[in-house]
């Protein structure tokens, strides 16, 4: 059996992101999304999720950017001088690695984000993290503890096979050297990550695609990715959205690229490849 999850990240970031994810699900092949509990358009995303019960919704845990869900004084070591979460991945990694962020503060915020999603009436299918922060072993240890305590058994494994990264980049001529290098560097954390998953009984899809080509997945690239789906379960990460002024104000590096990925999910070619290869579309609920 060849099973495929197509996940849209950043649900709740802007109304355009929310609309893009829902359109990609209703009219296209998107099966799953991950919701930002501290996203500016969280309530809008929740309302849309309730109207689309067939969309699997997980939690996109956020340790970078924006305000915490927890009262700031309760997670002080996690925040900067203005009471915000660290502004960038390097800033978070540096502070976590140096031991400047207390694990209990990180876990309190992660737990609060999951609880906010549940309080809104959504039972999470799985967890992943904004900017893949759980690739860092110390972050992953905290995420795993919170997942266990919250009874969530499925999580994204954010590591792409280097051969996949290179083949898609070379074949489609779209990936930058920086993205390829980042995907390669992330692989170094896969051993500790897998050990933590085993220790806490967390399940993941067997394969992950889309890291090296983040924001660059056209219909042709998506069709090529789908064509390589093999036995077991695979996740393809995407960021579909309708690009609007609200998105530009977030400072996200992915702007019009999100509309390219939305168009890919709506295109006929990837859908045809799914049928030709007899690939089953699933959500994280079906990951065993």
C-alpha positions in Angstrom: 0.0 0.0 0.0 1.3 3.4 -1.0 -0.1 6.1 1.3 0.4 9.9 0.9 -0.2 12.8 3.2 -0.1 16.3 1.6 0.2 18.8 4.5 -0.3 22.5 4.4 1.8 24.3 7.0 1.0 27.7 8.7 -2.8 27.3 9.0 -3.9 30.3 11.1 -1.1 32.7 9.9 -3.3 34.9 7.7 -6.8 34.8 6.2 -5.1 34.2 2.7 -3.2 31.2 4.1 -6.4 29.8 5.6 -8.4 30.3 2.4 -5.6 28.7 0.3 -5.4 25.6 2.5 -9.2 25.2 2.4 -9.3 25.6 -1.3 -6.4 23.1 -1.8 -8.4 20.6 0.3 -11.9 21.2 -1.2 -10.8 21.5 -4.8 -7.5 19.8 -4.8 -5.5 17.0 -3.2 -4.4 18.5 0.2 -5.3 16.1 3.0 -3.9 17.7 6.1 -2.9 21.0 7.7 -1.1 22.2 10.8 -2.6 25.0 12.9 -0.6 27.8 14.6 -2.1 28.3 18.1 -0.5 31.8 18.2 -1.4 32.7 14.6 -3.1 36.0 14.0 -5.9 34.3 12.2 -6.3 31.3 14.5 -10.0 31.8 15.1 -10.7 32.0 11.4 -8.7 28.8 10.8 -10.7 27.0 13.5 -14.0 28.0 12.0 -12.9 26.8 8.6 -11.6 23.5 10.0 -14.9 22.9 11.7 -16.6 23.3 8.3 -14.2 20.8 6.7 -14.2 17.7 8.9 -12.3 15.7 6.3 -9.2 17.9 6.6 -6.8 16.4 9.1 -5.6 19.1 11.4 -2.5 18.9 13.6 -0.7 21.5 15.6 2.1 23.6 14.1 4.0 24.2 17.3 5.6 27.7 17.3 8.8 28.5 19.2 9.9 31.2 16.7 8.1 34.5 16.0 5.1 36.2 17.6 3.7 36.2 21.1 3.5 33.2 23.3 0.1 31.6 24.2 1.3 31.3 27.9 1.4 34.4 30.1 4.9 35.8 29.5 6.0 35.7 33.1 5.5 32.0 33.2 7.9 31.3 30.3 10.4 34.1 30.7 13.5 32.2 29.6 11.9 31.4 26.2 11.2 35.1 25.4 13.2 38.1 24.3 13.3 41.4 26.1 10.0 42.5 24.5 8.1 39.4 25.6 8.2 37.8 22.1 9.3 34.3 21.0 12.8 34.3 19.5 12.8 36.0 16.1 14.7 33.4 14.1 15.8 29.8 14.0 19.5 30.6 14.7 18.5 32.7 17.7 16.5 29.9 19.2 19.1 27.2 18.4 21.8 29.3 20.0 19.9 29.9 23.2 18.7 26.3 23.5 22.2 24.9 22.8 23.7 27.3 25.4 21.1 26.1 28.0 19.6 29.6 28.3 16.0 28.3 27.7 14.6 26.2 30.5 13.0 23.0 29.4 10.0 23.5 31.6 9.3 26.9 30.1 9.5 25.5 26.6 7.2 22.6 27.5 4.7 24.9 29.2 4.3 26.9 26.0 4.1 23.8 23.8 1.4 22.4 26.1 -0.5 25.6 26.1 -0.6 25.7 22.3 -1.9 22.2 22.1 -4.5 22.9 24.8 -5.7 26.0 22.9 -6.3 24.0 19.8 -8.2 21.4 21.8 -10.2 24.0 23.6 -11.4 25.2 20.2 -12.9 21.8 19.5 -10.1 20.3 17.3 -8.5 17.1 18.2 -5.0 17.2 16.8 -4.0 14.4 14.3 -0.3 15.1 14.9 2.4 17.6 15.7 5.1 19.4 13.7 7.0 22.7 14.3 7.4 26.0 12.7 10.8 26.1 10.9 11.3 22.4 12.0 12.6 23.5 15.4 12.0 19.9 16.8 15.0 18.7 14.6 17.1 20.0 17.5 17.5 17.2 20.1 16.7 19.4 23.1 13.6 20.8 21.5 12.6 17.3 20.3 13.0 16.0 23.9 10.5 18.6 25.1 8.1 18.1 22.2 8.1 14.4 22.8 7.4 14.7 26.5 4.5 17.1 25.8 3.2 14.8 23.1 3.2 11.8 25.5 1.5 13.8 28.2 -1.1 15.1 25.8 -1.8 11.7 24.3 -0.6 12.6 20.8 1.3 9.7 19.1 2.2 11.0 15.7 4.8 13.6 14.6 6.5 14.8 11.5 10.0 13.5 10.9 11.5 16.5 9.2 14.4 14.9 7.4 14.6 14.4 3.7 16.7 11.8 2.0 19.7 13.5 0.4 19.2 11.6 -2.8 15.6 12.9 -3.0 16.7 16.4 -2.4 19.3 16.3 -5.1 17.2 14.5 -7.7 14.3 16.8 -7.4 16.5 19.9 -7.4 18.5 18.7 -10.4 15.5 17.4 -12.3 13.4 20.6 -11.9 16.2 23.1 -11.6 14.5 25.0 -8.8 16.3 24.5 -5.5 18.9 26.9 -4.2 22.3 25.7 -3.0 21.3 27.2 0.5 18.2 25.0 0.7 20.1 21.9 -0.4 22.8 22.6 2.2 20.1 23.1 4.9 18.4 19.9 4.1 21.7 18.0 4.2 22.7 19.6 7.5 19.3 18.7 9.1 20.1 15.0 8.4 22.7 15.1 11.1 20.0 15.3 13.7 18.0 12.3 12.4 19.7 9.7 14.7 18.9 11.4 18.0 15.4 12.3 16.7 14.7 8.6 15.9 16.0 7.5 19.3 13.7 10.0 21.0 10.7 8.8 18.9 11.4 5.2 20.0 11.7 6.2 23.6 8.4 8.0 23.7 6.5 5.7 21.3 6.0 8.3 18.6 5.0 7.3 15.1 6.0 9.1 11.9 5.5 8.6 8.1 8.3 6.6 6.6 9.4 9.3 4.2 9.3 13.1 4.1 9.5 15.3 1.0 9.5 19.1 0.3 12.3 20.4 2.6 14.9 21.2 0.0 12.2 22.7 -2.3 10.2 24.6 0.3 8.2 27.3 -1.6 9.3 25.9 -5.0 6.8 23.1 -5.5 5.2 23.7 -8.9 2.7 21.3 -10.5 5.5 19.6 -12.4 7.6 19.2 -9.2 4.6 17.8 -7.2 3.9 15.4 -10.0 7.5 14.2 -9.9 7.4 13.8 -6.2 4.2 11.8 -6.3 5.7 9.6 -9.0 8.4 8.5 -6.5 6.0 7.5 -3.7 6.8 4.0 -2.6 5.3 1.4 -0.3 4.5 2.7 3.2 3.6 6.3 4.1 5.0 9.5 2.8 4.4 13.1 3.7 4.9 16.0 1.3 5.1 19.4 3.0 3.5 22.4 1.2 2.6 26.0 2.0 -0.4 26.9 -0.1 -2.0 30.3 0.3 -3.7 33.2 -1.5 -1.1 35.9 -1.4 -2.5 39.1 0.0 -1.2 42.2 1.8 -1.7 40.5 5.2 0.8 37.9 4.2 3.3 40.5 3.1 3.1 42.1 6.6 4.1 38.9 8.3 7.6 39.1 6.9 7.5 35.5 5.8 10.0 34.7 3.1 7.3 32.7 1.3 5.0 35.1 -0.6 3.9 34.4 -4.2 5.6 31.0 -3.8 2.7 30.0 -1.7 0.3 30.6 -4.6 2.5 28.5 -6.9 2.1 25.6 -4.4 -1.6 26.2 -4.2 -1.8 26.0 -8.0 0.2 22.7 -7.9 -2.4 21.2 -5.5 -5.2 22.2 -7.8 -3.5 21.0 -11.0 -4.7 18.0 -13.0 -1.2 16.4 -13.5 -0.5 15.4 -9.9 -4.1 14.0 -9.5 -3.6 11.9 -12.6 -0.3 10.5 -11.2 -2.0 9.6 -8.0 -4.6 7.5 -10.0 -2.0 5.9 -12.2 0.2 4.9 -9.3 -2.7 3.7 -7.2 -1.7 6.0 -4.3 -4.0 6.4 -1.4 -4.4 9.9 0.1 -4.5 9.8 3.9 -4.2 12.1 6.9 -1.9 11.5 9.9 -4.8 9.6 11.6 -4.0 6.6 9.3 -0.2 6.6 10.1 0.6 3.3 11.8 
